[in-house]
Amino acid sequence: MMKYMSVFIVVLTLLLVTWSGVYAWRTGKPVTPYGDFCPHCTNYGSCKTIMSHEDARKAMINYYQEKGLNVELENKRGRFIRARIKEQNRVIDVIIFDRRTGRVRSIY
């Protein structure tokens, strides 16, 4: 019985150690701070009018180019745009952009 318990503890420890170093961000720092806003709107998330899809695309590209990252639009639906944020063809974040408020939220 003790032998099985020892094997169980060793396997459990190995599983926990292998999963402990997983990051959704590069170097452990967040790519998109929680609830950040696009600089094309105010810092409080209130655009005067809803952005067009093209304006929103440009705003996201400008926001992430400052961080040295690329934006790949995935889905445009209503007022929200889903995009993948890439660093050297590796997805490091997935975001939702609200065209009405300019809010950028990570969903990765």
MODELLER restraints for C-alpha pairs under 7 A, 6 or more apart:
rsr = mdl.restraints
at = mdl.atoms
rsr.add(forms.Gaussian(group=physical.xy_distance, feature=features.Distance(at['CA:24:A'], at['CA:92:A']), mean=6.13, stdev=0.5))
rsr.add(forms.Gaussian(group=physical.xy_distance, feature=features.Distance(at['CA:24:A'], at['CA:93:A']), mean=6.74, stdev=0.5))
rsr.add(forms.Gaussian(group=physical.xy_distance, feature=features.Distance(at['CA:24:A'], at['CA:108:A']), mean=6.77, stdev=0.5))
rsr.add(forms.Gaussian(group=physical.xy_distance, feature=features.Distance(at['CA:25:A'], at['CA:31:A']), mean=6.11, stdev=0.5))
rsr.add(forms.Gaussian(group=physical.xy_distance, feature=features.Distance(at['CA:25:A'], at['CA:92:A']), mean=5.71, stdev=0.5))
rsr.add(forms.Gaussian(group=physical.xy_distance, feature=features.Distance(at['CA:25:A'], at['CA:93:A']), mean=6.96, stdev=0.5))
rsr.add(forms.Gaussian(group=physical.xy_distance, feature=features.Distance(at['CA:26:A'], at['CA:92:A']), mean=6.86, stdev=0.5))
rsr.add(forms.Gaussian(group=physical.xy_distance, feature=features.Distance(at['CA:31:A'], at['CA:93:A']), mean=6.94, stdev=0.5))
rsr.add(forms.Gaussian(group=physical.xy_distance, feature=features.Distance(at['CA:32:A'], at['CA:106:A']), mean=6.14, stdev=0.5))
rsr.add(forms.Gaussian(group=physical.xy_distance, feature=features.Distance(at['CA:34:A'], at['CA:105:A']), mean=6.27, stdev=0.5))
rsr.add(forms.Gaussian(group=physical.xy_distance, feature=features.Distance(at['CA:34:A'], at['CA:106:A']), mean=6.95, stdev=0.5))
rsr.add(forms.Gaussian(group=physical.xy_distance, feature=features.Distance(at['CA:35:A'], at['CA:103:A']), mean=6.33, stdev=0.5))
rsr.add(forms.Gaussian(group=physical.xy_distance, feature=features.Distance(at['CA:35:A'], at['CA:104:A']), mean=5.89, stdev=0.5))
rsr.add(forms.Gaussian(group=physical.xy_distance, feature=features.Distance(at['CA:35:A'], at['CA:105:A']), mean=5.26, stdev=0.5))
rsr.add(forms.Gaussian(group=physical.xy_distance, feature=features.Distance(at['CA:36:A'], at['CA:103:A']), mean=5.91, stdev=0.5))
rsr.add(forms.Gaussian(group=physical.xy_distance, feature=features.Distance(at['CA:36:A'], at['CA:104:A']), mean=5.30, stdev=0.5))
rsr.add(forms.Gaussian(group=physical.xy_distance, feature=features.Distance(at['CA:36:A'], at['CA:105:A']), mean=6.78, stdev=0.5))
rsr.add(forms.Gaussian(group=physical.xy_distance, feature=features.Distance(at['CA:37:A'], at['CA:43:A']), mean=6.06, stdev=0.5))
rsr.add(forms.Gaussian(group=physical.xy_distance, feature=features.Distance(at['CA:37:A'], at['CA:45:A']), mean=6.25, stdev=0.5))
rsr.add(forms.Gaussian(group=physical.xy_distance, feature=features.Distance(at['CA:37:A'], at['CA:102:A']), mean=5.49, stdev=0.5))
rsr.add(forms.Gaussian(group=physical.xy_distance, feature=features.Distance(at['CA:37:A'], at['CA:103:A']), mean=4.39, stdev=0.5))
rsr.add(forms.Gaussian(group=physical.xy_distance, feature=features.Distance(at['CA:37:A'], at['CA:104:A']), mean=5.59, stdev=0.5))
rsr.add(forms.Gaussian(group=physical.xy_distance, feature=features.Distance(at['CA:38:A'], at['CA:59:A']), mean=6.77, stdev=0.5))
rsr.add(forms.Gaussian(group=physical.xy_distance, feature=features.Distance(at['CA:38:A'], at['CA:63:A']), mean=6.94, stdev=0.5))
rsr.add(forms.Gaussian(group=physical.xy_distance, feature=features.Distance(at['CA:38:A'], at['CA:102:A']), mean=4.96, stdev=0.5))
rsr.add(forms.Gaussian(group=physical.xy_distance, feature=features.Distance(at['CA:38:A'], at['CA:103:A']), mean=6.10, stdev=0.5))
rsr.add(forms.Gaussian(group=physical.xy_distance, feature=features.Distance(at['CA:38:A'], at['CA:104:A']), mean=6.77, stdev=0.5))
rsr.add(forms.Gaussian(group=physical.xy_distance, feature=features.Distance(at['CA:40:A'], at['CA:59:A']), mean=6.65, stdev=0.5))
rsr.add(forms.Gaussian(group=physical.xy_distance, feature=features.Distance(at['CA:41:A'], at['CA:47:A']), mean=4.93, stdev=0.5))
rsr.add(forms.Gaussian(group=physical.xy_distance, feature=features.Distance(at['CA:41:A'], at['CA:102:A']), mean=5.85, stdev=0.5))
rsr.add(forms.Gaussian(group=physical.xy_distance, feature=features.Distance(at['CA:45:A'], at['CA:101:A']), mean=4.44, stdev=0.5))
rsr.add(forms.Gaussian(group=physical.xy_distance, feature=features.Distance(at['CA:45:A'], at['CA:102:A']), mean=5.67, stdev=0.5))
rsr.add(forms.Gaussian(group=physical.xy_distance, feature=features.Distance(at['CA:45:A'], at['CA:103:A']), mean=6.11, stdev=0.5))
rsr.add(forms.Gaussian(group=physical.xy_distance, feature=features.Distance(at['CA:46:A'], at['CA:101:A']), mean=4.81, stdev=0.5))
rsr.add(forms.Gaussian(group=physical.xy_distance, feature=features.Distance(at['CA:47:A'], at['CA:100:A']), mean=6.13, stdev=0.5))
rsr.add(forms.Gaussian(group=physical.xy_distance, feature=features.Distance(at['CA:47:A'], at['CA:101:A']), mean=5.53, stdev=0.5))
rsr.add(forms.Gaussian(group=physical.xy_distance, feature=features.Distance(at['CA:47:A'], at['CA:102:A']), mean=6.84, stdev=0.5))
rsr.add(forms.Gaussian(group=physical.xy_distance, feature=features.Distance(at['CA:49:A'], at['CA:100:A']), mean=6.80, stdev=0.5))
rsr.add(forms.Gaussian(group=physical.xy_distance, feature=features.Distance(at['CA:50:A'], at['CA:99:A']), mean=5.64, stdev=0.5))
rsr.add(forms.Gaussian(group=physical.xy_distance, feature=features.Distance(at['CA:50:A'], at['CA:100:A']), mean=4.41, stdev=0.5))
rsr.add(forms.Gaussian(group=physical.xy_distance, feature=features.Distance(at['CA:51:A'], at['CA:99:A']), mean=5.19, stdev=0.5))
rsr.add(forms.Gaussian(group=physical.xy_distance, feature=features.Distance(at['CA:51:A'], at['CA:100:A']), mean=6.40, stdev=0.5))
rsr.add(forms.Gaussian(group=physical.xy_distance, feature=features.Distance(at['CA:56:A'], at['CA:99:A']), mean=6.33, stdev=0.5))
rsr.add(forms.Gaussian(group=physical.xy_distance, feature=features.Distance(at['CA:61:A'], at['CA:70:A']), mean=6.98, stdev=0.5))
rsr.add(forms.Gaussian(group=physical.xy_distance, feature=features.Distance(at['CA:61:A'], at['CA:71:A']), mean=5.97, stdev=0.5))
rsr.add(forms.Gaussian(group=physical.xy_distance, feature=features.Distance(at['CA:64:A'], at['CA:70:A']), mean=6.51, stdev=0.5))
rsr.add(forms.Gaussian(group=physical.xy_distance, feature=features.Distance(at['CA:69:A'], at['CA:85:A']), mean=6.67, stdev=0.5))
rsr.add(forms.Gaussian(group=physical.xy_distance, feature=features.Distance(at['CA:69:A'], at['CA:86:A']), mean=5.82, stdev=0.5))
rsr.add(forms.Gaussian(group=physical.xy_distance, feature=features.Distance(at['CA:69:A'], at['CA:87:A']), mean=5.30, stdev=0.5))
rsr.add(forms.Gaussian(group=physical.xy_distance, feature=features.Distance(at['CA:70:A'], at['CA:85:A']), mean=5.78, stdev=0.5))
rsr.add(forms.Gaussian(group=physical.xy_distance, feature=features.Distance(at['CA:70:A'], at['CA:86:A']), mean=5.07, stdev=0.5))
rsr.add(forms.Gaussian(group=physical.xy_distance, feature=features.Distance(at['CA:70:A'], at['CA:87:A']), mean=6.36, stdev=0.5))
rsr.add(forms.Gaussian(group=physical.xy_distance, feature=features.Distance(at['CA:71:A'], at['CA:83:A']), mean=6.56, stdev=0.5))
rsr.add(forms.Gaussian(group=physical.xy_distance, feature=features.Distance(at['CA:71:A'], at['CA:84:A']), mean=5.90, stdev=0.5))
rsr.add(forms.Gaussian(group=physical.xy_distance, feature=features.Distance(at['CA:71:A'], at['CA:85:A']), mean=4.87, stdev=0.5))
rsr.add(forms.Gaussian(group=physical.xy_distance, feature=features.Distance(at['CA:71:A'], at['CA:86:A']), mean=6.28, stdev=0.5))
rsr.add(forms.Gaussian(group=physical.xy_distance, feature=features.Distance(at['CA:72:A'], at['CA:83:A']), mean=5.53, stdev=0.5))
rsr.add(forms.Gaussian(group=physical.xy_distance, feature=features.Distance(at['CA:72:A'], at['CA:84:A']), mean=5.13, stdev=0.5))
rsr.add(forms.Gaussian(group=physical.xy_distance, feature=features.Distance(at['CA:72:A'], at['CA:85:A']), mean=6.45, stdev=0.5))
rsr.add(forms.Gaussian(group=physical.xy_distance, feature=features.Distance(at['CA:73:A'], at['CA:82:A']), mean=6.30, stdev=0.5))
rsr.add(forms.Gaussian(group=physical.xy_distance, feature=features.Distance(at['CA:73:A'], at['CA:83:A']), mean=4.29, stdev=0.5))
rsr.add(forms.Gaussian(group=physical.xy_distance, feature=features.Distance(at['CA:73:A'], at['CA:84:A']), mean=6.35, stdev=0.5))
rsr.add(forms.Gaussian(group=physical.xy_distance, feature=features.Distance(at['CA:74:A'], at['CA:82:A']), mean=5.42, stdev=0.5))
rsr.add(forms.Gaussian(group=physical.xy_distance, feature=features.Distance(at['CA:74:A'], at['CA:83:A']), mean=4.91, stdev=0.5))
rsr.add(forms.Gaussian(group=physical.xy_distance, feature=features.Distance(at['CA:74:A'], at['CA:84:A']), mean=6.67, stdev=0.5))
rsr.add(forms.Gaussian(group=physical.xy_distance, feature=features.Distance(at['CA:75:A'], at['CA:81:A']), mean=5.72, stdev=0.5))
rsr.add(forms.Gaussian(group=physical.xy_distance, feature=features.Distance(at['CA:75:A'], at['CA:82:A']), mean=5.02, stdev=0.5))
rsr.add(forms.Gaussian(group=physical.xy_distance, feature=features.Distance(at['CA:75:A'], at['CA:83:A']), mean=6.88, stdev=0.5))
rsr.add(forms.Gaussian(group=physical.xy_distance, feature=features.Distance(at['CA:76:A'], at['CA:82:A']), mean=6.48, stdev=0.5))
rsr.add(forms.Gaussian(group=physical.xy_distance, feature=features.Distance(at['CA:79:A'], at['CA:98:A']), mean=5.94, stdev=0.5))
rsr.add(forms.Gaussian(group=physical.xy_distance, feature=features.Distance(at['CA:79:A'], at['CA:99:A']), mean=5.28, stdev=0.5))
rsr.add(forms.Gaussian(group=physical.xy_distance, feature=features.Distance(at['CA:79:A'], at['CA:100:A']), mean=6.50, stdev=0.5))
rsr.add(forms.Gaussian(group=physical.xy_distance, feature=features.Distance(at['CA:80:A'], at['CA:96:A']), mean=6.43, stdev=0.5))
rsr.add(forms.Gaussian(group=physical.xy_distance, feature=features.Distance(at['CA:80:A'], at['CA:97:A']), mean=5.53, stdev=0.5))
rsr.add(forms.Gaussian(group=physical.xy_distance, feature=features.Distance(at['CA:80:A'], at['CA:98:A']), mean=4.74, stdev=0.5))
rsr.add(forms.Gaussian(group=physical.xy_distance, feature=features.Distance(at['CA:80:A'], at['CA:99:A']), mean=6.01, stdev=0.5))
rsr.add(forms.Gaussian(group=physical.xy_distance, feature=features.Distance(at['CA:81:A'], at['CA:96:A']), mean=5.57, stdev=0.5))
rsr.add(forms.Gaussian(group=physical.xy_distance, feature=features.Distance(at['CA:81:A'], at['CA:97:A']), mean=5.07, stdev=0.5))
rsr.add(forms.Gaussian(group=physical.xy_distance, feature=features.Distance(at['CA:81:A'], at['CA:98:A']), mean=6.66, stdev=0.5))
rsr.add(forms.Gaussian(group=physical.xy_distance, feature=features.Distance(at['CA:82:A'], at['CA:95:A']), mean=5.74, stdev=0.5))
rsr.add(forms.Gaussian(group=physical.xy_distance, feature=features.Distance(at['CA:82:A'], at['CA:96:A']), mean=4.53, stdev=0.5))
rsr.add(forms.Gaussian(group=physical.xy_distance, feature=features.Distance(at['CA:82:A'], at['CA:97:A']), mean=6.36, stdev=0.5))
rsr.add(forms.Gaussian(group=physical.xy_distance, feature=features.Distance(at['CA:83:A'], at['CA:94:A']), mean=5.81, stdev=0.5))
rsr.add(forms.Gaussian(group=physical.xy_distance, feature=features.Distance(at['CA:83:A'], at['CA:95:A']), mean=5.41, stdev=0.5))
rsr.add(forms.Gaussian(group=physical.xy_distance, feature=features.Distance(at['CA:83:A'], at['CA:96:A']), mean=6.45, stdev=0.5))
rsr.add(forms.Gaussian(group=physical.xy_distance, feature=features.Distance(at['CA:84:A'], at['CA:91:A']), mean=6.40, stdev=0.5))
rsr.add(forms.Gaussian(group=physical.xy_distance, feature=features.Distance(at['CA:84:A'], at['CA:93:A']), mean=6.03, stdev=0.5))
rsr.add(forms.Gaussian(group=physical.xy_distance, feature=features.Distance(at['CA:84:A'], at['CA:94:A']), mean=4.52, stdev=0.5))
rsr.add(forms.Gaussian(group=physical.xy_distance, feature=features.Distance(at['CA:84:A'], at['CA:95:A']), mean=6.40, stdev=0.5))
rsr.add(forms.Gaussian(group=physical.xy_distance, feature=features.Distance(at['CA:85:A'], at['CA:91:A']), mean=5.78, stdev=0.5))
rsr.add(forms.Gaussian(group=physical.xy_distance, feature=features.Distance(at['CA:85:A'], at['CA:92:A']), mean=5.90, stdev=0.5))
rsr.add(forms.Gaussian(group=physical.xy_distance, feature=features.Distance(at['CA:85:A'], at['CA:93:A']), mean=5.02, stdev=0.5))
rsr.add(forms.Gaussian(group=physical.xy_distance, feature=features.Distance(at['CA:85:A'], at['CA:94:A']), mean=5.89, stdev=0.5))
rsr.add(forms.Gaussian(group=physical.xy_distance, feature=features.Distance(at['CA:86:A'], at['CA:92:A']), mean=5.56, stdev=0.5))
rsr.add(forms.Gaussian(group=physical.xy_distance, feature=features.Distance(at['CA:93:A'], at['CA:106:A']), mean=6.75, stdev=0.5))
rsr.add(forms.Gaussian(group=physical.xy_distance, feature=features.Distance(at['CA:93:A'], at['CA:108:A']), mean=5.50, stdev=0.5))
rsr.add(forms.Gaussian(group=physical.xy_distance, feature=features.Distance(at['CA:94:A'], at['CA:106:A']), mean=5.82, stdev=0.5))
rsr.add(forms.Gaussian(group=physical.xy_distance, feature=features.Distance(at['CA:94:A'], at['CA:107:A']), mean=5.62, stdev=0.5))
rsr.add(forms.Gaussian(group=physical.xy_distance, feature=features.Distance(at['CA:94:A'], at['CA:108:A']), mean=5.09, stdev=0.5))
rsr.add(forms.Gaussian(group=physical.xy_distance, feature=features.Distance(at['CA:95:A'], at['CA:104:A']), mean=6.63, stdev=0.5))
rsr.add(forms.Gaussian(group=physical.xy_distance, feature=features.Distance(at['CA:95:A'], at['CA:105:A']), mean=5.41, stdev=0.5))
rsr.add(forms.Gaussian(group=physical.xy_distance, feature=features.Distance(at['CA:95:A'], at['CA:106:A']), mean=4.32, stdev=0.5))
rsr.add(forms.Gaussian(group=physical.xy_distance, feature=features.Distance(at['CA:95:A'], at['CA:107:A']), mean=5.48, stdev=0.5))
rsr.add(forms.Gaussian(group=physical.xy_distance, feature=features.Distance(at['CA:96:A'], at['CA:104:A']), mean=5.96, stdev=0.5))
rsr.add(forms.Gaussian(group=physical.xy_distance, feature=features.Distance(at['CA:96:A'], at['CA:105:A']), mean=5.34, stdev=0.5))
rsr.add(forms.Gaussian(group=physical.xy_distance, feature=features.Distance(at['CA:96:A'], at['CA:106:A']), mean=6.46, stdev=0.5))
rsr.add(forms.Gaussian(group=physical.xy_distance, feature=features.Distance(at['CA:97:A'], at['CA:103:A']), mean=5.85, stdev=0.5))
rsr.add(forms.Gaussian(group=physical.xy_distance, feature=features.Distance(at['CA:97:A'], at['CA:104:A']), mean=4.76, stdev=0.5))
rsr.add(forms.Gaussian(group=physical.xy_distance, feature=features.Distance(at['CA:97:A'], at['CA:105:A']), mean=6.58, stdev=0.5))
rsr.add(forms.Gaussian(group=physical.xy_distance, feature=features.Distance(at['CA:98:A'], at['CA:104:A']), mean=6.65, stdev=0.5))
